[in-house]
Amino acid sequence: MLDRITPMVITYNEAPNIARVLDRLRWARRILVIDSGSNDATLEIIARYPQAQVVTRAFDTFAGQCNFGLSLIETPFVLSIDADYVLSADLVAEIAALDPAMAMSGYRTAFRYCIYGHRLRGTLYPARVTLYRPERAEYADFGHGHKLAIEGRVADLHATIDHDDRKSLRRWLASQDKYIVREADHLLAMNPSERTRIERLRAMAWPAPFAALFYTLIIKGCLFDGWPGWFYALQRTYAELLLAIELIDRKLAKRGE
């Protein structure tokens, strides 16, 4: 099965992560990297992997980058991953043993969230379809990220991927401003009746930061992960706090008008 798959990685200044990701993709005959114009050591690191092909495309949206990459896939399956996804050895072995029927369109993978290599007991990060037939799939922008629409049957894999982003905290903080604006736009543009329970909670603004702290520390067990668990819980709380402030600011501005 492995020779029927092309891994696709979206990159932008991923020097702290990309080597660990590509090390787990050495089995691939071709690795497609869609880069948005990295100006750190990302491209130098990728050049060490002879099967990696870099295609540079100016970033517009996450969905735009992914759909462009799908148009360049020549194998029956694509393994679409972020530049901080590190495949486990068990997952590679599980994928190698697959023999999918034509009716099978893709496979969903769960994640183990890591803080500087420390695997947390639980996170808010959902499972994603990562391995699929490219001709049956299309990405659409969704909030500050993207969402995959896929036709046909999707099954769950048992092994996991490590989500292990080691870029600096300063970069994470800088990214939150644009993410929060997009997320607020997305929430406010939705029909309230179509919001999920979590989206309704976030749209209320003030409860979400408190809920995020309680849920990550207590329900997901991050309290027992020591400082890595606190780091993750406070990150999620801070992100929800910024979103709440953005939503309240818009409500007050509208009321003032």
C-alpha positions in Angstrom: 0.0 0.0 0.0 2.8 2.5 0.8 3.9 2.7 -2.9 0.3 3.9 -3.7 0.5 6.9 -1.4 2.0 10.4 -1.9 2.5 12.4 1.4 1.5 16.0 1.0 2.9 18.6 3.5 2.0 22.3 3.7 4.9 24.4 5.0 5.8 27.9 6.0 8.9 28.5 8.2 8.7 25.0 9.8 12.4 24.6 10.5 11.8 23.5 14.1 9.5 20.7 12.9 10.0 19.6 9.3 13.0 17.1 9.8 11.0 15.1 12.4 8.1 14.9 10.0 10.1 13.9 7.0 12.1 11.3 8.9 8.9 9.3 9.3 8.1 9.6 5.6 11.3 8.0 4.3 9.2 5.1 3.0 7.5 7.4 0.4 8.8 7.4 -3.2 7.7 11.1 -3.5 6.8 13.6 -0.9 5.0 16.7 -2.2 5.7 19.9 -0.2 3.6 23.0 -0.9 5.6 25.8 0.6 4.3 29.4 1.0 7.6 31.1 0.7 9.6 30.0 3.8 12.5 32.3 4.6 14.0 30.3 7.5 15.9 27.0 7.1 12.9 25.0 6.1 13.9 24.5 2.4 17.5 23.7 3.3 16.3 20.9 5.6 13.9 19.6 3.0 16.7 19.5 0.4 18.3 16.7 2.5 15.5 14.4 1.5 15.9 13.4 -2.2 12.3 12.2 -2.6 10.9 15.5 -1.4 9.6 17.8 -4.2 8.9 21.4 -3.2 6.4 23.5 -5.1 6.2 27.2 -4.0 2.8 28.9 -4.0 1.9 32.2 -2.5 -0.5 31.6 0.4 -4.1 32.6 0.0 -6.0 30.2 2.3 -5.4 26.8 3.8 -8.0 25.3 1.6 -6.5 26.9 -1.5 -3.0 25.5 -0.7 -4.4 22.0 -0.1 -6.6 21.9 -3.2 -3.7 23.1 -5.3 -1.6 20.3 -3.8 -4.3 17.7 -4.6 -4.1 18.7 -8.2 -0.5 17.5 -8.3 -1.0 14.1 -6.8 -0.5 11.2 -9.2 -1.0 8.2 -6.9 -4.3 6.6 -5.9 -4.0 8.0 -2.3 -2.7 11.1 -0.7 -1.5 11.4 2.9 -2.3 15.0 3.7 -0.5 16.2 6.9 0.5 19.4 8.5 4.2 20.2 9.0 4.0 19.3 12.7 2.4 15.9 12.3 4.9 13.1 13.2 3.6 9.6 12.1 4.0 6.8 14.7 5.8 3.6 13.6 2.6 1.8 14.4 0.6 4.0 12.0 3.1 3.4 9.2 2.9 -0.3 9.7 -1.0 -0.2 9.8 -1.1 1.8 6.6 1.3 -0.6 4.9 -1.0 -3.5 5.7 -4.1 -1.8 4.2 -5.8 -3.2 1.1 -8.7 -0.9 0.5 -11.6 -1.7 -1.8 -12.6 0.9 -4.4 -15.6 1.9 -2.2 -13.2 3.0 0.5 -12.5 6.7 0.1 -10.3 7.5 3.1 -9.1 6.9 6.6 -9.5 9.0 9.7 -6.6 9.3 12.2 -6.6 10.3 15.8 -3.8 12.4 17.4 -1.6 12.4 20.5 -1.0 16.1 21.3 2.6 16.8 22.4 4.2 19.7 24.2 7.9 19.6 23.4 7.7 15.9 22.9 5.6 15.2 26.0 2.4 13.3 25.0 -0.6 14.7 26.8 -3.3 12.5 28.3 -6.0 14.3 26.3 -6.6 17.4 24.2 -9.2 19.3 22.2 -7.6 18.3 18.9 -10.1 16.2 16.9 -9.4 13.2 14.7 -9.0 14.0 11.0 -9.2 12.3 7.6 -5.6 12.2 6.5 -5.3 9.4 4.0 -7.8 9.4 1.1 -8.4 9.3 -2.6 -7.7 12.8 -3.9 -10.3 12.8 -6.7 -13.0 12.3 -4.2 -12.0 15.1 -1.9 -12.1 18.9 -1.7 -11.1 21.4 1.0 -13.1 24.5 2.0 -12.2 27.3 4.3 -13.7 26.9 7.8 -13.1 29.5 10.4 -9.3 30.1 10.7 -8.6 26.7 9.2 -10.0 24.3 6.6 -12.4 21.4 6.4 -12.3 18.4 4.1 -15.4 17.2 2.2 -15.0 13.6 1.0 -17.3 11.4 -1.0 -17.7 7.8 0.0 -16.8 5.6 2.9 -14.3 6.6 5.6 -12.9 4.2 8.2 -10.9 4.8 11.4 -7.3 3.8 11.8 -6.2 2.5 15.2 -2.6 4.0 15.4 -2.1 7.7 15.9 -0.1 10.7 14.8 1.8 12.9 17.2 0.9 16.6 16.9 4.2 18.1 18.0 4.6 21.7 17.1 7.9 23.1 18.4 7.8 26.6 16.9 8.3 29.4 19.4 5.6 30.7 21.7 6.2 34.2 20.3 5.1 32.9 16.8 2.0 31.2 18.3 1.0 34.5 20.0 1.5 36.5 16.8 -0.6 34.1 14.8 -3.6 34.4 17.2 -4.6 37.9 16.0 -5.5 36.8 12.5 -6.9 33.5 13.7 -9.3 35.1 16.1 -10.6 37.6 13.5 -11.4 34.7 11.1 -13.0 32.6 13.8 -15.2 35.5 14.9 -16.2 36.1 11.3 -17.1 32.5 11.0 -19.2 32.3 14.2 -21.1 35.5 13.5 -21.8 34.5 9.9 -23.4 31.2 10.9 -27.2 30.8 11.3 -27.5 30.4 15.1 -29.8 27.3 14.7 -27.0 25.6 12.8 -24.3 26.0 15.4 -23.0 23.0 17.3 -23.1 23.0 21.1 -19.5 24.1 21.2 -20.1 26.9 18.7 -23.1 28.1 20.7 -20.9 28.2 23.8 -18.2 30.1 22.0 -20.7 32.6 20.5 -21.8 33.4 24.0 -18.3 34.7 24.5 -17.7 34.8 28.3 -18.3 31.1 29.2 -15.8 29.6 26.7 -12.5 30.5 28.4 -13.6 29.1 31.7 -15.0 26.0 30.0 -11.7 25.5 28.1 -9.7 25.6 31.2 -11.9 23.2 33.1 -12.3 20.8 30.2 -8.6 20.5 29.4 -7.4 20.3 33.0 -10.1 18.1 34.5 -12.0 16.3 31.8 -9.1 15.6 29.6 -6.7 15.1 32.5 -4.0 17.6 31.5 -3.8 18.5 35.2 -1.8 15.3 35.7 0.6 16.1 32.8 2.5 18.6 34.9 3.8 21.8 33.3 3.2 20.5 29.7 -0.5 20.0 30.7 -0.7 23.5 32.2 1.0 25.0 29.2 -1.5 23.5 26.8 -4.5 24.3 29.0 -3.5 28.0 29.4 -2.8 28.2 25.6 -6.4 27.0 24.9 -7.8 29.3 27.5 -5.9 32.3 26.2 -7.1 31.6 22.6 -10.7 31.4 23.8 -10.3 34.5 25.9 -9.1 36.5 22.9 -12.0 35.2 20.9 -14.4 36.2 23.6 -12.9 39.7 23.8 -13.2 40.0 20.0 -16.9 39.0 20.0 -17.8 41.3 22.9 -15.9 44.2 21.2 -18.0 43.7 18.1 -21.2 43.5 20.1 -20.4 46.8 21.9 -19.3 48.5 18.7 -22.6 47.5 17.0 -24.6 48.7 20.0 -22.7 52.0 20.0 -23.7 52.5 16.3 
